[in-house]
Amino acid sequence: MNEHSPLTVLKGIGEKSAKQFEKAGIHTLGDLIRYYPARYELLEAPGTIEDCADGRKVAVCGFVGQIPVVRFGGGMRITSAKIITDNEEVEAVWFNMPYLRSQVLPGKKYVFRGVVKMRGRRKVLTQAAVFDPEEYEQMRGTLQPVYPLVRGLTRNMLVRAVRQLIQTDACFATEYLPEDIRRRYSLAELGFSLQRIHFPGNENELQQARNRLVFDEFFIFILALRRMKEERGVFRHDWTLAKAQTPGRIIRELPYRLTGAQMRVWEEVERDLQKQEVCARLIQGDVGSGKTIIAFLSLLMAAENGAQGALMVPTEVLARQHFEAYEKLRQSHDLPYQAVLLTGSMKASEKKAARSRIESGEVSIVIGTHALIQEKVKYSHLALVITDEQHRFGVRQREQLGDKGDMPHTIVMSATPIPRTLAVILYGDLDVSVIDEMPADRLKVKNCVVGPKWRPKAYSFIEKEVRQGHQAYVICPLTEESELMEGENVEDYAEKLRNALPGDIRVEYLHGKMKPAVKNDIMERFLRNEINVLVSTTVIEVGVNVPNATVMMIENADHFGLAQLHQLRGRVGRGSEQSYCILVDSEDREKSSVRLEVLNRTNDGFEIAAEDLKLRGPGEILGVRQSGELAFAIGDVFADSKVLTQAAEAASEILQKDAALSAPEHCKLLNKLQLYMNEGLKKLNI
C-alpha cells in the first residue's frame, strides 16, 4: 500500500463509491491523505432553533415525525422532514440529498446540526448533518473536520476513509526531513501531522500539524524550482536584439502618457532584451496598471529585429481581446508587423492557416492560449515569450513555449500584488519588476461593506445600473455547509436572482466545472452585453476586460483573502463610468469587518497585500482556508509568509551543502523531491 494505491484497497470502498471520490479529485491514497479539511468546527450542545439568528448554525435533538418528503424545485431534489423536539416543531430541508429519505427513520431520535434560514416569518433548518445522539455527545468539545464536498461524497464517507487510512501506517507518512531542519524550525513529525490535520485533539495539535504540512509544501516546491533552475543554468544566445525605434515612437504617439512606473519597467525590459543572456523577468502590476502596453512594446522590439514574439494567455476570450487590442494599435500607428490569433476552439482550417503563417515567418506576433505550445506549431524565429496571468501557467508550460525557439527571452506578467520579498521566493527563477503606480485618469472603484440584510438594496442598485445600460457581476462562492457541487450552488443563486430582478434583466451563471466552450460562449455574450448580470464563482478572476461592467457584488466576502477580493474588484472600473464594489459580509462579524474595511479604505493592491499579511495569520485555523494564487493544498502565501520564508532558508542551506542531495541523510528527501517533480508540480500547474 503506497501513495499510488487506488482507494479500493480500503475496506468499504468499491468501484462505485470510488467514483464519488474521483469527482473531488481523489484517485489514490496520496490524494486522500492530502484532501485536507477546509475548516474545523467545535460542536455545541443541542439548543432550540427559535433562539438562533438567521444564518447561524444550531444543533437540535428530536424525533422525525414522519418519512421525509422528496420533491423537485428549482432544478433540485428537495428533501424535507418535521423534527419534533421537547418544546418545538422544526422543519428541516436538504438540497439534492434524496438518500436521506431512507436513512432518517421516523420515530428515531437524532441530533440535527444545520444552518437556520428564514422562510418568510418562520425559521427552517437547512443542510443539517445527522448524528446519533451518543455519537454527537462524544464529539462535543472536539475539533471536527469540515471537508469540501461534491454531490455523492459525504462527510461521513471521507471521515471513515481517512480514519482507516491513517491507521495503516502507509509508507508515504515516512519522515524525510533532516532532523536538524525539524529541530531548528520546531516541526512536528510527518506521521503525527498527517493524522492531526484531519483529527486534531485540540487547537495546539492542529496548529503544529498545519505548520509542518505548510512548511513541507513550500519547502518541496522551492527545492523543485531551484532544481529546475539549476538544470537550466545560465543560457546565452548566439543572437541579440538591437534597441528598436518602434517602441519609442509608440510611446510618443499614444493618446496618454505612460506612468513613471510603466516607463521604469519598460526600460528594465528593454535592457534585458538587448542582452546576450536569456532574460527571465516577472512583471507585477496591479489590476489596470498597464502591463499590456509593456507587453506590446516588447513584442514590437522583437518584431523590428526580424524575430517573432508570442503572448500566451489563459482564456480564449482574453486572447481575442489582446489580439483586437494589438490590431487597433497596429492600425492607429500604421505598423507593418502582422499578428495572428491561435486558440483551441478555432476551426481546423483556421488553425492550419495560422500555423502556416507562423512557420513561414509571415507574422511577427502570435497571440493565443495554450494552443501556442502544441506540437504542430512551428515558429520561424521565436525570440520572446510572454505569458499573462502568470499564476495560471506553470514553469513547465512556459518552458514548453520556450522550447519552440532558440532559448527565447521570457517575460511573465501577474496582476497579483504579492510583496516583493515573497515574489522573489515564489518566482525564484525570475527577476522581478513592479508597476506600482496607476494611470491618473482611472476612476477609483467605490466600495461598501454591508451585511446580509442589505442584499435587497444591492439588487435594486444592480437593477438601476442595468437600466442605465451597464452590467454587473455577482460572485457566489460555495457555502461551506452545503453538500452541493460548486455549479449547482451558482445555479441556485442565479435562479434566486432572476426571481428578485425584473424578468427582462438577463441573468446567467458561470462556474469552473463547465466545459471550456460553454464558459467561452458565456463570456463572449457578457462581453457583447447580451447578458446583464453574470453570477459566477471566482473563475472570472482571470483578467477579461468588460469595460461596461460597473458593479461587482461579492457574496460571503469574509470567506476570501483580501488579495483575491481585490483581484475580483479589478473586473470593474475598466471603463469611463464610475464603478462600484459591494462586499457582503455574511455574518457581520467584527473581525471580518475589520479585514473588509481595508478594501473599503484603499484600491492599492500592494497596500492590500501588506495588510493581508498582517491580518490573515495562520492562527485563524478554525476559519475557512483562504485562496492563494498558487493552488497549494494547504499553504497560503499571505497567511503563511513566515513559514514560506523559513522554508526558503532551509532549502538554500541544504542545497549549499549538498546540491545533488546525494548524501545518505538526504536519500529520502531526494526520493520525495523526484516524486513531487513528476507528480506534485502537475497538480500545482507548474
FIROZA-915072 format. One record per residue (C-alpha): x, y, z. Coordinates in nm, 3 decimals, decimal comma. Last residue first. Layout:
BEGIN
X; Y; Z .
...
***
This chain:
BEGIN
0,381; 2,411; -1,253 .
0,003; 2,365; -1,260 .
0,008; 2,285; -0,887 .
-0,129; 1,940; -0,967 .
0,142; 1,893; -1,229 .
0,405; 2,000; -0,978 .
0,304; 1,715; -0,750 .
0,351; 1,431; -0,998 .
0,696; 1,406; -1,152 .
0,862; 1,689; -0,961 .
0,695; 1,568; -0,641 .
0,816; 1,210; -0,687 .
1,168; 1,337; -0,751 .
1,153; 1,560; -0,443 .
1,032; 1,278; -0,217 .
1,305; 1,046; -0,342 .
1,565; 1,319; -0,286 .
1,434; 1,379; 0,067 .
1,455; 1,007; 0,145 .
1,819; 0,998; 0,034 .
1,919; 1,323; 0,207 .
2,089; 1,164; 0,509 .
2,291; 0,943; 0,273 .
2,438; 1,248; 0,090 .
2,339; 1,272; -0,277 .
2,108; 1,572; -0,246 .
2,273; 1,699; -0,570 .
2,333; 2,048; -0,427 .
2,459; 1,914; -0,093 .
2,578; 2,183; 0,148 .
2,453; 2,485; -0,044 .
2,139; 2,291; -0,144 .
2,056; 2,216; 0,219 .
2,101; 2,577; 0,333 .
1,901; 2,724; 0,044 .
1,608; 2,486; 0,106 .
1,605; 2,569; 0,479 .
1,603; 2,945; 0,415 .
1,324; 2,911; 0,157 .
1,118; 2,701; 0,401 .
1,168; 2,966; 0,669 .
1,049; 3,242; 0,434 .
0,740; 3,043; 0,339 .
0,671; 2,975; 0,708 .
0,674; 3,350; 0,777 .
0,451; 3,417; 0,474 .
0,189; 3,168; 0,594 .
-0,116; 3,396; 0,585 .
-0,005; 3,551; 0,257 .
0,149; 3,262; 0,064 .
-0,123; 3,026; 0,183 .
-0,026; 2,663; 0,239 .
-0,282; 2,382; 0,246 .
-0,322; 2,224; -0,097 .
-0,122; 2,492; -0,272 .
-0,309; 2,642; -0,567 .
-0,070; 2,924; -0,641 .
-0,266; 3,245; -0,604 .
-0,379; 3,153; -0,256 .
-0,743; 3,106; -0,162 .
-0,823; 3,127; 0,205 .
-0,892; 2,830; 0,429 .
-1,224; 2,888; 0,604 .
-1,182; 2,968; 0,970 .
-1,085; 2,748; 1,263 .
-0,715; 2,783; 1,188 .
-0,703; 3,160; 1,218 .
-0,364; 3,129; 1,389 .
-0,204; 3,118; 1,045 .
-0,224; 3,497; 1,038 .
-0,450; 3,679; 0,797 .
-0,448; 4,034; 0,927 .
-0,084; 4,138; 0,895 .
-0,006; 3,959; 0,570 .
-0,336; 4,077; 0,421 .
-0,245; 4,431; 0,520 .
0,070; 4,406; 0,305 .
-0,131; 4,264; 0,014 .
-0,382; 4,548; 0,048 .
-0,103; 4,806; 0,036 .
0,028; 4,635; -0,277 .
-0,317; 4,628; -0,437 .
-0,382; 4,998; -0,383 .
-0,760; 5,050; -0,401 .
-0,779; 5,165; -0,039 .
-1,013; 5,224; 0,253 .
-1,309; 4,999; 0,168 .
-1,068; 4,721; 0,087 .
-0,912; 4,758; 0,433 .
-1,267; 4,773; 0,572 .
-1,302; 4,411; 0,468 .
-1,046; 4,299; 0,724 .
-1,202; 4,495; 1,010 .
-1,545; 4,360; 0,908 .
-1,406; 4,007; 0,926 .
-1,312; 4,060; 1,289 .
-1,641; 4,224; 1,388 .
-1,855; 3,952; 1,235 .
-2,144; 4,075; 1,021 .
-2,215; 3,712; 0,933 .
-2,217; 3,702; 0,556 .
-2,016; 4,018; 0,498 .
-2,148; 4,128; 0,158 .
-1,887; 4,335; -0,027 .
-2,041; 4,568; -0,285 .
-1,791; 4,701; -0,540 .
-1,888; 5,002; -0,753 .
-1,789; 5,157; -1,083 .
-1,799; 5,515; -1,215 .
-1,807; 5,521; -1,595 .
-1,505; 5,556; -1,827 .
-1,433; 5,184; -1,848 .
-1,220; 4,935; -1,653 .
-1,373; 5,009; -1,313 .
-1,495; 4,651; -1,279 .
-1,302; 4,320; -1,303 .
-1,050; 4,467; -1,059 .
-1,291; 4,403; -0,771 .
-1,224; 4,033; -0,823 .
-0,850; 4,081; -0,790 .
-0,900; 4,295; -0,480 .
-1,114; 4,021; -0,328 .
-0,834; 3,775; -0,407 .
-0,578; 3,992; -0,228 .
-0,809; 4,041; 0,070 .
-0,849; 3,669; 0,127 .
-1,197; 3,534; 0,077 .
-1,461; 3,396; 0,316 .
-1,548; 3,742; 0,455 .
-1,681; 3,832; 0,110 .
-1,967; 3,590; 0,163 .
-2,133; 3,732; -0,151 .
-1,928; 3,961; -0,373 .
-2,116; 4,225; -0,577 .
-1,912; 4,381; -0,857 .
-2,096; 4,660; -1,036 .
-1,983; 4,872; -1,333 .
-1,944; 4,621; -1,617 .
-1,931; 4,813; -1,950 .
-1,550; 4,798; -1,965 .
-1,553; 4,416; -1,983 .
-1,183; 4,318; -1,984 .
-1,111; 3,954; -1,908 .
-0,835; 3,931; -1,648 .
-0,875; 3,595; -1,479 .
-1,091; 3,644; -1,168 .
-1,394; 3,528; -1,368 .
-1,342; 3,172; -1,236 .
-1,403; 3,315; -0,888 .
-1,753; 3,171; -0,895 .
-2,009; 3,340; -1,113 .
-2,343; 3,513; -1,142 .
-2,333; 3,731; -1,453 .
-2,587; 4,013; -1,476 .
-2,685; 4,186; -1,799 .
-2,611; 3,909; -2,051 .
-2,630; 4,004; -2,420 .
-2,394; 4,287; -2,330 .
-2,145; 4,182; -2,603 .
-1,881; 4,097; -2,339 .
-2,143; 3,900; -2,149 .
-2,216; 3,701; -2,464 .
-1,845; 3,633; -2,517 .
-1,809; 3,533; -2,150 .
-2,098; 3,288; -2,183 .
-1,959; 3,137; -2,504 .
-1,612; 3,091; -2,351 .
-1,755; 2,919; -2,045 .
-1,954; 2,683; -2,269 .
-1,651; 2,605; -2,489 .
-1,435; 2,545; -2,180 .
-1,681; 2,287; -2,039 .
-1,841; 2,398; -1,715 .
-1,686; 2,285; -1,387 .
-1,534; 2,627; -1,320 .
-1,858; 2,819; -1,288 .
-2,068; 3,066; -1,484 .
-2,426; 3,185; -1,441 .
-2,669; 3,392; -1,648 .
-2,912; 3,672; -1,564 .
-3,092; 3,870; -1,837 .
-3,297; 4,158; -1,699 .
-3,636; 4,149; -1,874 .
-3,792; 3,947; -1,593 .
-3,740; 4,213; -1,326 .
-3,490; 4,115; -1,055 .
-3,553; 3,908; -0,739 .
-3,676; 3,596; -0,920 .
-3,380; 3,600; -1,157 .
-3,154; 3,648; -0,853 .
-3,290; 3,334; -0,687 .
-3,237; 3,140; -1,010 .
-2,880; 3,267; -1,029 .
-2,825; 3,164; -0,667 .
-2,941; 2,809; -0,737 .
-2,725; 2,787; -1,050 .
-2,424; 2,908; -0,850 .
-2,477; 2,641; -0,585 .
-2,531; 2,380; -0,852 .
-2,201; 2,466; -1,014 .
-1,993; 2,430; -0,699 .
-2,148; 2,094; -0,614 .
-2,400; 2,089; -0,333 .
-2,314; 1,941; 0,004 .
-2,351; 2,282; 0,162 .
-2,201; 2,388; 0,495 .
-1,907; 2,563; 0,330 .
-2,111; 2,790; 0,111 .
-1,970; 2,765; -0,243 .
-1,877; 3,112; -0,356 .
-2,123; 3,346; -0,533 .
-1,962; 3,637; -0,711 .
-2,223; 3,869; -0,863 .
-2,102; 4,059; -1,169 .
-2,290; 4,355; -1,312 .
-2,368; 4,528; -1,640 .
-2,439; 4,883; -1,759 .
-2,705; 5,028; -1,989 .
-2,852; 5,276; -1,742 .
-3,130; 5,028; -1,667 .
-2,855; 4,779; -1,575 .
-2,717; 5,026; -1,319 .
-3,061; 5,072; -1,159 .
-3,121; 4,696; -1,149 .
-2,785; 4,646; -0,976 .
-2,882; 4,911; -0,718 .
-3,213; 4,737; -0,655 .
-3,029; 4,407; -0,604 .
-2,795; 4,578; -0,358 .
-3,096; 4,719; -0,173 .
-3,238; 4,366; -0,143 .
-2,898; 4,244; -0,006 .
-2,871; 4,500; 0,278 .
-2,997; 4,242; 0,531 .
-2,694; 4,024; 0,452 .
-2,449; 4,278; 0,597 .
-2,272; 4,555; 0,408 .
-1,920; 4,665; 0,312 .
-1,912; 4,943; 0,053 .
-1,666; 5,028; -0,218 .
-1,631; 5,296; -0,487 .
-1,392; 5,192; -0,765 .
-1,135; 5,462; -0,833 .
-1,168; 5,638; -1,168 .
-0,863; 5,592; -1,393 .
-0,726; 5,922; -1,531 .
-0,402; 5,921; -1,329 .
-0,286; 5,580; -1,452 .
-0,193; 5,361; -1,152 .
0,153; 5,331; -0,998 .
0,332; 5,027; -0,857 .
0,440; 4,860; -1,180 .
0,685; 4,612; -1,025 .
0,976; 4,429; -1,187 .
1,108; 4,097; -1,054 .
1,393; 3,886; -1,193 .
1,282; 3,525; -1,239 .
1,389; 3,174; -1,135 .
1,297; 3,236; -0,772 .
0,937; 3,306; -0,859 .
0,791; 3,205; -0,525 .
1,091; 3,328; -0,324 .
1,143; 3,659; -0,507 .
0,765; 3,711; -0,505 .
0,759; 3,673; -0,127 .
1,006; 3,954; -0,067 .
0,846; 4,163; -0,345 .
0,503; 4,167; -0,181 .
0,249; 3,973; -0,392 .
0,032; 4,216; -0,588 .
-0,139; 3,961; -0,813 .
-0,184; 4,118; -1,156 .
0,082; 3,890; -1,298 .
0,305; 3,902; -1,603 .
0,572; 3,661; -1,725 .
0,855; 3,764; -1,955 .
1,083; 3,510; -2,120 .
1,367; 3,570; -2,369 .
1,394; 3,295; -2,627 .
1,625; 2,991; -2,597 .
1,629; 2,919; -2,972 .
1,255; 2,891; -3,018 .
0,971; 2,643; -2,964 .
1,141; 2,522; -2,645 .
1,035; 2,849; -2,483 .
0,671; 2,752; -2,529 .
0,734; 2,426; -2,349 .
0,939; 2,614; -2,091 .
0,648; 2,841; -2,009 .
0,425; 2,537; -1,977 .
0,682; 2,377; -1,748 .
0,707; 2,681; -1,524 .
0,334; 2,688; -1,473 .
0,062; 2,899; -1,626 .
-0,238; 3,035; -1,439 .
-0,018; 3,205; -1,179 .
0,144; 3,417; -1,452 .
-0,171; 3,598; -1,565 .
-0,004; 3,679; -1,898 .
0,276; 3,473; -2,050 .
0,530; 3,648; -2,274 .
0,777; 3,455; -2,494 .
1,040; 3,642; -2,698 .
1,288; 3,539; -2,968 .
1,086; 3,286; -3,169 .
1,248; 3,263; -3,511 .
1,030; 3,084; -3,770 .
0,798; 2,913; -3,525 .
0,642; 2,568; -3,555 .
0,301; 2,483; -3,402 .
0,212; 2,116; -3,458 .
0,342; 2,013; -3,117 .
0,106; 2,235; -2,921 .
0,264; 2,522; -2,728 .
0,064; 2,807; -2,883 .
-0,264; 2,617; -2,823 .
-0,203; 2,706; -2,456 .
-0,389; 3,028; -2,540 .
-0,322; 3,281; -2,813 .
-0,131; 3,575; -2,955 .
0,146; 3,540; -3,214 .
0,342; 3,846; -3,330 .
0,580; 3,863; -3,625 .
0,356; 3,705; -3,887 .
0,483; 3,596; -4,230 .
0,760; 3,399; -4,058 .
0,679; 3,088; -4,264 .
0,611; 2,881; -3,952 .
0,372; 3,137; -3,804 .
0,178; 3,189; -4,130 .
0,140; 2,813; -4,172 .
0,027; 2,769; -3,812 .
-0,243; 3,033; -3,862 .
-0,369; 2,865; -4,181 .
-0,384; 2,526; -4,008 .
-0,564; 2,678; -3,710 .
-0,824; 2,838; -3,936 .
-0,877; 2,512; -4,130 .
-0,921; 2,317; -3,806 .
-1,181; 2,567; -3,685 .
-1,080; 2,779; -3,386 .
-1,174; 2,645; -3,043 .
-0,818; 2,579; -2,929 .
-0,684; 2,928; -2,986 .
-0,438; 3,093; -3,228 .
-0,458; 3,462; -3,319 .
-0,217; 3,612; -3,573 .
-0,020; 3,936; -3,580 .
0,136; 4,136; -3,865 .
0,416; 4,390; -3,814 .
0,390; 4,681; -4,058 .
0,268; 4,936; -3,802 .
0,050; 5,226; -3,914 .
0,011; 5,372; -3,564 .
-0,371; 5,353; -3,547 .
-0,374; 5,028; -3,744 .
-0,120; 4,843; -3,532 .
-0,268; 4,968; -3,203 .
-0,618; 4,854; -3,303 .
-0,477; 4,520; -3,416 .
-0,296; 4,488; -3,082 .
-0,617; 4,550; -2,887 .
-0,805; 4,300; -3,107 .
-0,541; 4,034; -3,037 .
-0,544; 4,111; -2,664 .
-0,922; 4,080; -2,652 .
-0,913; 3,755; -2,852 .
-0,660; 3,606; -2,611 .
-0,871; 3,719; -2,314 .
-1,179; 3,547; -2,455 .
-0,975; 3,236; -2,531 .
-0,852; 3,203; -2,176 .
-0,513; 3,154; -2,003 .
-0,291; 3,396; -2,201 .
0,015; 3,332; -2,419 .
0,188; 3,621; -2,597 .
0,441; 3,512; -2,859 .
0,721; 3,719; -3,019 .
0,886; 3,665; -3,355 .
1,215; 3,794; -3,493 .
1,307; 4,042; -3,765 .
1,458; 4,289; -3,519 .
1,154; 4,517; -3,558 .
0,939; 4,222; -3,450 .
1,135; 4,162; -3,129 .
1,101; 4,528; -3,030 .
0,733; 4,512; -3,125 .
0,674; 4,222; -2,887 .
0,835; 4,419; -2,603 .
0,623; 4,728; -2,675 .
0,311; 4,507; -2,683 .
0,395; 4,350; -2,346 .
0,460; 4,691; -2,189 .
0,121; 4,804; -2,330 .
-0,042; 4,504; -2,161 .
0,102; 4,577; -1,815 .
-0,094; 4,900; -1,772 .
-0,180; 4,940; -1,402 .
-0,539; 4,822; -1,453 .
-0,518; 4,538; -1,199 .
-0,196; 4,587; -1,005 .
0,133; 4,520; -1,173 .
0,395; 4,254; -1,133 .
0,628; 4,196; -1,425 .
0,830; 3,877; -1,380 .
1,154; 3,853; -1,576 .
1,360; 3,577; -1,740 .
1,601; 3,725; -1,997 .
1,841; 3,486; -2,171 .
2,194; 3,625; -2,168 .
2,300; 3,803; -2,487 .
2,148; 4,123; -2,358 .
1,936; 4,362; -2,565 .
1,607; 4,217; -2,435 .
1,708; 4,278; -2,076 .
1,778; 4,648; -2,133 .
1,434; 4,693; -2,294 .
1,270; 4,508; -2,003 .
1,427; 4,736; -1,742 .
1,343; 5,045; -1,954 .
0,983; 4,923; -1,984 .
0,966; 4,877; -1,607 .
1,079; 5,235; -1,540 .
0,847; 5,375; -1,808 .
0,550; 5,190; -1,662 .
0,635; 5,310; -1,311 .
0,661; 5,673; -1,427 .
0,319; 5,643; -1,584 .
0,282; 5,620; -1,961 .
0,130; 5,932; -2,106 .
-0,199; 5,911; -2,294 .
-0,309; 5,939; -2,658 .
-0,003; 5,727; -2,751 .
0,220; 5,889; -3,014 .
0,536; 5,935; -2,803 .
0,519; 5,582; -2,653 .
0,452; 5,433; -2,996 .
0,754; 5,612; -3,145 .
0,977; 5,485; -2,863 .
0,852; 5,127; -2,915 .
0,915; 5,148; -3,294 .
1,279; 5,262; -3,284 .
1,436; 4,937; -3,164 .
1,745; 4,869; -2,949 .
1,914; 4,564; -3,101 .
1,808; 4,206; -3,027 .
2,091; 3,958; -2,991 .
2,190; 3,624; -3,149 .
2,408; 3,330; -3,046 .
2,204; 3,335; -2,731 .
2,341; 3,272; -2,385 .
2,195; 3,044; -2,122 .
2,260; 3,041; -1,749 .
2,169; 2,703; -1,594 .
1,854; 2,517; -1,696 .
1,917; 2,221; -1,469 .
2,000; 2,453; -1,180 .
1,676; 2,647; -1,235 .
1,480; 2,321; -1,237 .
1,644; 2,218; -0,908 .
1,574; 2,559; -0,756 .
1,207; 2,534; -0,852 .
1,182; 2,180; -0,713 .
1,352; 2,282; -0,387 .
1,108; 2,574; -0,357 .
0,805; 2,346; -0,403 .
0,948; 2,088; -0,160 .
0,993; 2,354; 0,109 .
0,659; 2,529; 0,046 .
0,456; 2,210; 0,081 .
0,662; 2,076; 0,366 .
0,638; 2,402; 0,563 .
0,260; 2,405; 0,517 .
0,246; 2,043; 0,635 .
0,454; 2,117; 0,945 .
0,260; 2,431; 1,039 .
-0,071; 2,251; 0,988 .
0,021; 1,969; 1,222 .
0,153; 2,200; 1,495 .
-0,152; 2,428; 1,470 .
-0,388; 2,131; 1,483 .
-0,211; 1,992; 1,787 .
-0,242; 2,330; 1,961 .
-0,608; 2,361; 1,866 .
-0,700; 2,032; 2,030 .
-0,706; 1,657; 1,967 .
-0,674; 1,712; 1,594 .
-0,842; 1,467; 1,357 .
-0,766; 1,553; 0,994 .
-0,457; 1,769; 1,037 .
-0,378; 1,552; 1,339 .
-0,313; 1,235; 1,143 .
-0,099; 1,387; 0,866 .
0,091; 1,589; 1,127 .
0,171; 1,293; 1,351 .
0,304; 1,095; 1,054 .
0,513; 1,392; 0,937 .
0,679; 1,460; 1,271 .
0,626; 1,807; 1,417 .
0,841; 2,100; 1,312 .
1,015; 2,325; 1,564 .
1,200; 2,521; 1,290 .
1,550; 2,434; 1,411 .
1,455; 2,087; 1,532 .
1,290; 1,978; 1,207 .
1,581; 2,111; 1,000 .
1,835; 1,930; 1,222 .
1,640; 1,604; 1,188 .
1,658; 1,602; 0,808 .
1,308; 1,592; 0,655 .
1,206; 1,252; 0,514 .
0,973; 1,103; 0,777 .
0,764; 0,814; 0,646 .
0,396; 0,907; 0,603 .
0,420; 0,797; 0,238 .
0,474; 0,442; 0,363 .
0,118; 0,389; 0,484 .
0,081; 0,348; 0,862 .
-0,249; 0,165; 0,805 .
-0,434; 0,352; 1,084 .
-0,412; 0,679; 0,891 .
-0,600; 0,518; 0,603 .
-0,892; 0,384; 0,806 .
-0,956; 0,721; 0,965 .
-0,930; 0,889; 0,623 .
-1,186; 0,655; 0,466 .
-1,436; 0,680; 0,753 .
-1,407; 1,059; 0,769 .
-1,447; 1,095; 0,391 .
-1,757; 0,878; 0,370 .
-1,906; 1,052; 0,675 .
-1,854; 1,395; 0,520 .
-2,047; 1,290; 0,214 .
-1,942; 1,237; -0,147 .
-2,246; 1,194; -0,373 .
-2,257; 1,558; -0,475 .
-1,926; 1,726; -0,405 .
-1,778; 1,814; -0,070 .
-1,505; 2,041; 0,068 .
-1,425; 1,890; 0,407 .
-1,527; 2,001; 0,757 .
-1,305; 1,840; 1,021 .
-1,434; 1,824; 1,380 .
-1,244; 1,986; 1,667 .
-1,356; 1,837; 1,997 .
-1,595; 1,984; 2,256 .
-1,883; 1,763; 2,151 .
-1,778; 1,457; 1,952 .
-1,874; 1,205; 2,222 .
-2,213; 1,374; 2,265 .
-2,274; 1,360; 1,891 .
-2,205; 0,987; 1,878 .
-2,446; 0,929; 2,169 .
-2,715; 1,138; 1,995 .
-2,669; 0,959; 1,658 .
-2,585; 1,234; 1,414 .
-2,744; 1,399; 1,109 .
-2,579; 1,692; 0,931 .
-2,834; 1,961; 0,854 .
-2,849; 2,114; 0,505 .
-3,111; 2,369; 0,617 .
-3,305; 2,418; 0,943 .
-3,606; 2,641; 0,872 .
-3,726; 2,950; 1,057 .
-4,066; 3,103; 1,003 .
-4,172; 3,453; 0,905 .
-4,099; 3,421; 0,532 .
-3,857; 3,134; 0,506 .
-3,573; 3,247; 0,733 .
-3,269; 3,022; 0,733 .
-3,102; 2,846; 1,027 .
-2,795; 2,648; 0,928 .
-2,751; 2,284; 1,025 .
-2,699; 2,032; 1,303 .
-2,961; 1,758; 1,350 .
-2,920; 1,532; 1,654 .
-3,123; 1,218; 1,614 .
-3,403; 1,021; 1,787 .
-3,593; 0,756; 1,594 .
-3,971; 0,776; 1,548 .
-3,949; 0,816; 1,173 .
-3,618; 0,699; 1,017 .
-3,359; 0,926; 0,861 .
-3,161; 0,698; 0,624 .
-3,426; 0,611; 0,366 .
-3,534; 0,967; 0,294 .
-3,174; 1,081; 0,345 .
-3,095; 0,936; 0,001 .
-3,274; 1,235; -0,153 .
-2,974; 1,466; -0,080 .
-3,002; 1,720; -0,361 .
-3,099; 2,004; -0,124 .
-3,191; 1,929; 0,239 .
-3,468; 2,091; 0,445 .
-3,554; 2,057; 0,814 .
-3,884; 2,188; 0,955 .
-3,880; 2,225; 1,332 .
-4,151; 2,153; 1,589 .
-4,084; 2,296; 1,933 .
-4,056; 2,226; 2,307 .
-3,928; 1,872; 2,362 .
-3,823; 1,829; 2,000 .
-4,022; 1,712; 1,697 .
-3,840; 1,728; 1,365 .
-4,056; 1,750; 1,054 .
-3,883; 1,647; 0,732 .
-3,790; 1,792; 0,394 .
-3,594; 1,663; 0,094 .
-3,556; 1,893; -0,206 .
-3,449; 1,748; -0,540 .
-3,308; 2,032; -0,747 .
-3,393; 2,203; -1,078 .
-3,555; 2,495; -0,896 .
-3,792; 2,258; -0,717 .
-3,850; 1,884; -0,713 .
-3,996; 1,697; -0,417 .
-3,878; 1,445; -0,157 .
-4,075; 1,402; 0,168 .
-3,912; 1,265; 0,483 .
-4,097; 0,971; 0,646 .
-4,282; 1,106; 0,951 .
-4,228; 1,291; 1,279 .
-3,852; 1,257; 1,298 .
-3,757; 1,269; 1,664 .
-3,550; 1,538; 1,834 .
-3,220; 1,699; 1,923 .
-3,139; 2,038; 1,774 .
-2,795; 2,166; 1,674 .
-2,756; 2,525; 1,556 .
-2,564; 2,713; 1,291 .
-2,630; 3,079; 1,224 .
-2,765; 3,235; 0,903 .
-3,082; 3,372; 1,060 .
-3,044; 3,405; 1,438 .
-3,083; 3,115; 1,684 .
-3,305; 3,114; 1,993 .
-3,605; 2,986; 1,796 .
-3,399; 2,697; 1,659 .
-3,353; 2,545; 2,003 .
-3,039; 2,400; 2,159 .
-2,814; 2,096; 2,124 .
-2,472; 2,146; 2,291 .
-2,211; 2,296; 2,055 .
-1,982; 2,116; 1,813 .
-1,645; 2,286; 1,768 .
-1,588; 2,316; 1,397 .
-1,292; 2,285; 1,166 .
-1,204; 2,426; 0,824 .
-1,137; 2,333; 0,463 .
-1,029; 1,987; 0,575 .
-0,729; 1,848; 0,386 .
-0,751; 1,616; 0,089 .
-0,383; 1,533; 0,134 .
-0,446; 1,188; 0,287 .
-0,696; 1,116; 0,009 .
-0,479; 1,221; -0,286 .
-0,195; 1,004; -0,158 .
-0,434; 0,713; -0,116 .
-0,525; 0,748; -0,484 .
-0,798; 0,894; -0,706 .
-0,932; 1,189; -0,506 .
-1,010; 1,472; -0,748 .
-1,343; 1,557; -0,582 .
-1,541; 1,372; -0,850 .
-1,293; 1,086; -0,802 .
-1,427; 1,032; -0,450 .
-1,773; 0,958; -0,591 .
-1,615; 0,722; -0,847 .
-1,451; 0,528; -0,563 .
-1,803; 0,465; -0,425 .
-1,893; 0,263; -0,734 .
-1,562; 0,077; -0,771 .
-1,567; -0,035; -0,411 .
-1,470; 0,146; -0,093 .
-1,579; -0,035; 0,224 .
-1,235; -0,161; 0,317 .
-0,951; 0,040; 0,167 .
-0,760; -0,108; -0,129 .
-1,035; 0,046; -0,347 .
-0,882; 0,389; -0,296 .
-0,615; 0,311; -0,554 .
-0,252; 0,274; -0,445 .
-0,023; 0,550; -0,574 .
0,097; 0,678; -0,238 .
0,160; 0,327; -0,109 .
0,000; 0,000; 0,000 .
***
